[in-house]
Amino acid sequence: MKNEINRIDSKYQSSDKIEGYVYDGIDGSQITYWKCYDKGYSPEHTHEYDEYMIVVQGKYTIINGNERIEVNAGEEVIIPKTVPHAGEYIENTRTIHAFGGKRANRKIIEN
């Protein structure tokens, strides 16, 4: 999955200090891998599909209104579709996400 042809286009990421890759399922679902090289923030958004996330390294804090849910390395969370959420992550956080729909597009590779 971590191959240049699977690199996520930067406009589908909250920062240019994130490296992301995507795999497309035959049913329209996606799995993504992200590495955050610096601390950052993902603005509030929703999806029309469920999201499953596991933190491989570091920490990701999900923000839902006034609720903050810390997800540490080895922990997982499911975010149901249409639930507004934002996030904060620390430097060197790595996450894997499974989305029930299309979340990201690949970067166009120019020859």
C-alpha positions, 0 to 999 in steps of 0.5 A: 500500500505504501507505494508512490502510486497510492499516495494521497493528494495533499488536498485530502489531508489537513497539513502538508506535513502528513504522508498518506496512502490509500487502498480502494476496495472493490465495494467502494470502501477505502483503507488509508495509512497516514503518518503525521510528521508534526503536530496538527489539527484536522478541522471538523467534518462528517462522512456519509459512511462509518470510519474505523481508526486504529492508532499505530504510533503516537496519539490522536484526539477525536473532538466531538463538540466539547467531548475529547476522546484520546486514542493512543497507540494500539487503541481503536475507535469507530466514528459513525456516519454523519457524526461531526468530528475534528482531531488533534494529533501529536508529532510522529503519529501513525494511523490506519483508517477503514472508511465505508466509502471514498474518502481520498483521491490519489496524487496525480503522478506526472511523467 
